[in-house]
Every structure is written in C-alpha cells, then in structure tokens.
Amino acid sequence: MKRKLSLGQHARDLAEKGLDQASDVISDTQPEDKSLSEEYQHRNLAVQLLNEQLNDPVKSRHDSVLATILLLCHYRMAESGIAKFHTQFAGVKKILGMRRSSPFPPSRDSAWMEALFTYFDAISASINDREAQLNTSFFGVMPDAQLLPPGAENLVGCDRELFKTIIKLGRLNLLSQHRPVQNLLSNPLPRGVPSRSQSPLGSPLGHSFKSAHQHHLSADMFGAPHRFDGNGFGATIEEEEAIASSLSSAAYDDHRSTFWREWKDARISLQSWEFEPQRLVASLPGPTPPSSAQVRDLGSLSEAFRYAALLYTERLASPNVPSSHSNFRNLVSQVVYYATSLEAGSSAEKFLLWPLFVAGSECVNELQQNIVRSKCREIMARSGYMNNLAALDVLERLWAGDWKEESPGNKLAGMMRRGPFNWAKCIGGPGVEVEWIMF
C-alpha cells in the first residue's frame, strides 16, 4: 500500500465533513494523488472479482471469498477505519449461512477468518449504535459452543469467555435507547414486578458505591425524578414523552425491563470473570506453548477489555453522570493501568485500541490522556493502520471540547439521534451509512 501517513489529517477531514458525507470521500473514484492510483486499481479489481465469485453458487462458498472480504476490511482499516462495515458483515453472515447449508465439510482456514469477522463485528457494533450481526456459532460447531474457537486469543487479544459478554454490548446500547433489537426476549418481567433491583454498580472491585452522589445516581438510573432515556442529556418530561410516544406504556416498560435484566447479567459476568492462565494454555493449538510473558500480557489485555466493558455498561446505566465522577475515573484508571502493564515493546499492544478508545472517551485526567495518546501513536507506528489515528483524532476533539453543541431548538433531535457515549458527539448516529472500526 502506497500511503502517506499524514498524522491523521485524512481522518480529521472525514470527521469534519461528517460521516454522512464520508462515503463520498472514500468512494471508488480515482484519487488526485497519482501515487495512489495503482493501489485503488488493485482494490477495485479485487471488488470486481469478488462480485463475480459471489454470483457463482459454487464459488461463493469458497474460503477465498471470506479471505477477500477480510483483506478488504483490513484495507479500509489501514486507509481510514471508516467504511460500510455493517453491510460487509451482513454479507459475511449471508455467505456463512450458505456455507452451513452446503454439503462440503468446514475447513480449518475458515474458522480463524470467522473469528476475526466476529470480533470486528462485535467491536464495530459497540461503537456505532447497532447490534452485532455475527452472533451465531461457527460453521460445523454446535449452536451452544463459544463464539470464538480455541486459540482465537492469538487473533483478537481477548479471552474467549470474556468475549461472550463483550459481544452483547452493542445490543445493550440499543436497548438503553429503546431501539429495536434482534430476537427480543419474549418473556419480559411481569408489569407488576419492579425492574429496579439493586444495581451491581460500584467501584471496579465491585464494592458498594457510597457517597453523596449515590442518591442522584440512583435517581438517574432507576427513573426518579425522571425516567431513564439512554441519552447523554437531562431530558424533560416533554422530551422523554416525545421519545416514547410511538410506544405503548406496556411496550415501553417491557423494553426497559429487558434492558435492565440483560444489563445486570452482563455486569455480573464482567465482575465475576477471572483470567485463568492454565485453561488458556491448554486451549491454545500448536506444539509450542506460549511463554510466561505472553500469557501475562494476554491476561493484562483481557483485563483492559474487561474494565473497558465495565466502563461501557457504567455509561449505559448513568447517561447523565459526568465523566469526572469517581465511578468513571476509577474504571478509566483500571484500563490505563492494565494497558501500561504489558511488556515493553510487546506486540500485544496492537490489540489495545478499543479499550483505549472507550477509556479515553471518559478520561478527564491530563496525565492519563497523555498515556492514551502515546499508546495510540505507538500502535499506529507499528501497524500503519490509519484507524488508530482516526480514533485518536476523535479523542483529541473530545478532550479539547472541539465539537458543535446542539442549539436549543435542535436539542430533541440531537437527543433522539445520539446514544449516551461521548464519542457520539463526533461520530455515528442513525442514518449514517458508514462506520468506524476499532482494531
């Protein structure tokens, strides 16, 4: 790839244009820079040949189809980290469905590609206000099996058991905003049963949170003095009624009960998860076992993912609490701690982008911001993937307060368009055709 690394200027251009216009910027038109002409020609030819394969009922089931789409996803991540990833994952889901119905046995090559697609999809969904699409078992694997095959930790940098919870975050985000989700549970709590059970929120160690802010937090979470609306603004009764106007009272309450039930399940899973090095080593394929340093790094990586996921659920439960609150600061500190616990120069750092982005979006400490900034740049220097600088550019804008606030007249429209996360002020939202991916 012939690419000039312009310190994220391309990513900033996309952010300033808005993601609704970004698809025009990253379209298949030939670039003005002649040095990129050959690169674009190869990409367009790959897309053309891929479409020819997809039109063939036999060739469309070949491993080469998955491999081509995977390489094109990596190309987009290296180029900017912005593309129509959700449509690519939807296409992968259809292809996998065809492969599962074919008489041909599964290949070993397809398993690791499915693992990467599943990871990309889950992480992308958590950032871009949608639900993960690749949430079924692998080709040739029983439906109750884990989403990632043995050894996938080497590909994604996250414990497989922990990933089973992380893949649910995108769905939780939609539920918090009272938006439709796939396979909504058909047995919500009875309307007469309160869904306001004691939340397992608290410090990173799971201890009860006791402070002067507890009453405010409980009110913010559980509906008094106003109902939880899943956005980052303090909604008035009129605004909240506008959001719920299309839902009956029963549907609204059932949706909310489903959110809190699934939120609590995810939160407990995250809090109770523990890294098990013996189980990990036993599950890794290959004759050469990992070194103790590699196992230790994977443990630190998984902890960074876990605390980032806890931070994610904290924001879903408390959309109006400022990032300066101790709950958020404690969780951010844990992510930063584990991100800096890797061996010096460890290749495992390349997996840190998502935890760093989630933590960075809530980070108010200048020293920790500098650590996140430095880590993102180090990852970029090693990988050459521009999505690292694109993510850092969003964080820089958040830290500097460099985004356009909604005017009072547009507050309701903005509230209904954006989720509870700080990065939603800069990227994404319903109607946007392209996504950011963090890898």
N, C-alpha and C positions, 0 to 999 in steps of 0.2 A: 504494500500500500504506500503510495507516494503522498505523504501528508505533512503539511507544515503545522507544527504544534504551536498555535498562536496564543497559548496561555488562556484558552477558554473563550476567546473572542467570538468564535462561531456560536458557542453555547449561549453567550450573553446576547448575541444578535437574535437568536431564536427566542430567548426569554422575553426580550423587549418587544419583539413582533407579536408575541403571544402564541401559545401552542395551536390556537385555531388557525393561524396562518403558517405554522411551521411546516405543514405538509407541502406547501408550495416551495418552501426553501429547500427541502430535502427531496424534491421530486426527481424524476429521471431526466430532467433537462440537462444538457451538457454544461459543464462549468466554464466560467470565464478563464480560470487558470488552466492553461493548456497542459500543465504537468499532471493534472488530474484526469485528463481526457481518457487515457488508457485504462485507468482504474475504473471509471464509470462504464466504459465499453465492456470490460470483463464482467462487471456486476450485471449490466443489462442483458448480456448474453446468458449469464447464469440463470437469470429470471426467466428468459425466453425458453431455455432448455428445460427448466423445471416445469413450466406450464405444459410443455409438450409431454413430459412424463406423467403429469397429473391427469392429462386427457386420455391416457392409456390405462385401461382397467388392470393390466398386469404390472406394468412398470410403476404405477402409482403406489404399489405396495413394497417396492424395493427399499432396502436400507439407504440407498443413495439419495432418495427423496428426503428422508429425515436429515441426512447429513448435509444436504444442500441448504435446507431451511435453517439448520443450526449455524452453518457458516455465514449465511446472510444476516442472521440475528447478531452474530459476533461482529460482522462488518458494520452494522448500524451502531452497535455499542462503541466500536472503535472510532466511528465517524463523529457521533454526537451523543449517542444514548437516547435519541428521540426517533421514534418510528411508529408505525401502526402495529405495535407488537400484539395487541389484543386480537387483531384479525389473523396474524400469523399463528398465534396459539390456538385460535378457533380452527384454523386449517389443520394444524397438527392433530387436534382432537378428532377431526373427521378422518384423517389418514389413519390414526391409531385404531379407530373404530372399524375401518375397512380391513386393517391388518388382523384384528382379532377375529374377524369373521372368515378369514382366508384359511384354506387347508394347510398352508405352509407352516412349519414349526418356527417358533421365535428364534432370533439369532442373539448371540451374546453382544454383538455390536449395538443392537437396538436398545438394550437395557440401559446402557450408560447414557445414550442420547436422550431417552425418555426421562432419565433422572435429571439431566440438565434442563430440559424443557419444563419439567415440573417445578424445578427450583426457580427458573426465570419467571415462569407464570405467577407463582405464589408471591415472589418479591415484587414483581411489577404490579400485581393486583393490590398489594398493601399500600402502595404509593399513589395509585391512580384511580382511587374510588371505584373499584369494581371487585367482583368475586373471582377467585381462582377458577379457571376452566378445566385444568388438567388435574382433577381431584379424584380420579378413579385409579384402580390398581393397574399394574403393568401388564403388558402383553404376556400371556402364559402364566400369570400369577393369580392366585386365589383372591377374590374381592376383599377378604379381610386382612390381606397382607399389608405390610408397611408400604407407604408411597414411594420410598426410596429403597433401591436394592442394596444388599450388603456391599460395603466398600464405597458407597456414594459419598462418604465424608471426605474422601480424597478429591472429589469433584466440586463440592459445594461448601466445605469448611464448616459444616453444622451437623451436630449429632442427629441421626435419623429419627430417634424417638422425639426429640425436641422439635424437629421439623413438622411432625404431625400436628402440633399446635400452631406453629407459625403460619402454616398454610391456611388457617382459619381466620387470620386477621382481616383480610380483605372483606370477608363476609360480615364479620363483626362491625366493621366500619360502615357498611351499608345498612345493617340493622340499626345502628345508632342514629342514622339519619332517616329512619322509617322508609327506606327504599326497598324495592323488591329484591329477593334473593332466590337462589335455586333451591328446590326441594325444601321449602319451608316446612318445619315440623308440623305435623297435623294434630299434635296433642299438646297445645299450649296449656298453661296453668288455668284452672277454672277462674272465672272472673271474680269470684268471691274470695279467692286466695291471694293475699298480698304478695307481690313480687319484690317486696322491699326487704329481702333477707339481709342480714348483716354482711356487708361487703368485706372481702378479704383484702381490701386496700390497706396500705400501710407502708412502712419503710421497706427497703429492698430485702431485709431479712424476714419480712412477714410479721413483724411485731405490730401491735395495735398503734395506730396513729392517734396521739393525744396532744392537742394543742388548742389554742384559742380559735384556730381556723376550722376545727372539726365540725362545729355546728353549721358553718357556712358550706363546707364541703358536702355534708350530708344533705343539706337543702338543695345544693346544686345537683347532686346525684339522684336523689330519690323524689324529687318533684315538689318540694315545698321550699320557698313560696311559689315557684313556677315549675312546670313540667320540663323534664329533660328533652332537649330538642336536637342534640347531636351536632350543634354548630358552635363556632367559637365566639358567639356574641351573646349578650344578655338579652334574650328575647322577651318582648312584652306579651301580654295575653293576646292582643290582637294579632301580632306577628305569628305567634305559635298556632293560633287558630287557623291562620291562613295556610300554614304548612299542613295541618291535619284536616283541612276542610274536605279533601277528597276521600277521607277515610271515615268509616263509621266509628262510633265510640268503641264497639267491640273489637273491630279490626285494629284500631289504634292500640288498645290495651293489650291485645294478644301479641301484636308485633313487639311492643315494648317488653312484655313478659319474656318473649323468646330471646330478645337481646340480652336481658339481664341473666337469664338462665345460661345461655351459651357463653356470655362474658365471664360468669363465675366459674364455669367449667374450665375455660381456657386459663383463667387466672390461677386457679388451684393447680392445674397441670404445670404451669410455668414455675410456680413457687415450690412445688414438690419435686421437680426434676433435679436429678443429680448426675453428674458426669461419672460414668463407670468405665475406667480405662481397660479393665480386663475384658469386659464384654466387647468393647470396641476392637481391641487387638484380635480377639477370637473371630470377629466378623469380617475382618479385612482379608481379601483374597491375596494370593501371591505367596511365594516361598520365603520372601524376606520380610520379617516383622518390622514395624516402624521403630525408630529409635525412641528413647525415653523423652528426648527433647521434642520430637514430632508429636508424640502423644500429649505431652504437656501443652504444646501450642494449640492442638485441637481442643483441649479442654478449655483453654482461655478463649479461643474463638467461640466455642459454644456458649460460654458464659456471657460473652459480649452480645451474642444473638439473644440469649435469654433475657438479659436485662433490657435490651432494646425492645423486645416484645412486651415486657412488663411496662416499660415506659409508654409504649403504644396503647396498651389497654388502659393505663392510667389516664391518658388524654381522652380516650373514648368515654370514660366514666366521668371525667371532670372537664368538660369542654370550656368552661369559663374561668377555671383557676389559672392564675398567671404562672409562667414558667419559673418565676423566682420562688415559688412555693417549695418548701423543703422536700415534699414528696418527689417532685420533678428533679430537683437539684441532686438528691441522693441517688436516684436512678441514673441520671446522667453521669455522675461521678463513678458509679459502678461500671458503666460501659467504657468510659475513658480508662479506668484502672485496668480492666482486662485487655483492652486494645493496646495498652502500653506494656503488657506483661509478656508479650511474645519475645522469643529470642531475637537479639539484634540482627537485623538483616534477614529475618525469616521470610521465606517465600509465602508463608501463610497469611501475611499482611494483605495480600491481594483480595482476600475474602471479606475484608472489613468494611466495605463501602456502605452496605445497608445499615449495620449498627451505627456507624459513624454519622450517617445522614439523619437517622431517627434521633440520635442523641444530640447532634448538632442543631437540629431544628428547635430543641428546647433549651439549649445551652445559653446561659446568661453570664457565665464566668469567663472573663477575658483570657485567663491562662488556659482553661480548657478549650476555648475556641481556637487558640493558637495550636494546641495539640491536634485537634481535629483537622485544622488547616494543613498542618505539616504532614499528617498521615495521608490525607487525600492527595497531596502533591507527591509524596513518596510512591504511593500506589500508581499514580499517573506516570511517573518517571520510569517505573519498571514495566508497566503493561502497555503504555502507549494508547490506552483507551480514553477517548475524549469524554466518555460519560462520567469519569471521575472528576474532571474539571467542571463539567456541566453541573454536577451535584454540588461541588464546592461553590460555584457561582450563585446557586440558589441560597446556600447558607450565608454567603457573604451579604447578599441582599437582605436576608432576614436579620442578621446581626447589625447591619447598618440602618435598619428601618427603611430600606430603599424599595418601597412598593407603594402602589397607589391605593389609598383607602377609598372605600365606597362613599359617595356622597349620601347625605341623609335620605334623599329620595330613592336611592338605589339600594339602601341597606337590606330591605327584604329580599330583593332579587339576588343580592350577593349572598345572603344567608342561605337561601334555598339552593344556590349553585355550588357552595363550597362545603367541605366537610370540616371537622374540628381541628385539623392539623395546621400548624403554622405554614408549612410549605404550600398549602392550598392557596395561600395569598399570592403565590408566584407562578404556580403551575397547575395544570389539570382542571378538572371540573366537567360536569355533564355537557355533552355537545362537542367536546374537544376530540378530534379524531386521532390524535397521536398521543403516545405515552412516553414517559421516562422509565428507564430500566436501570436498576442498581446492581451491578456485578463487577 
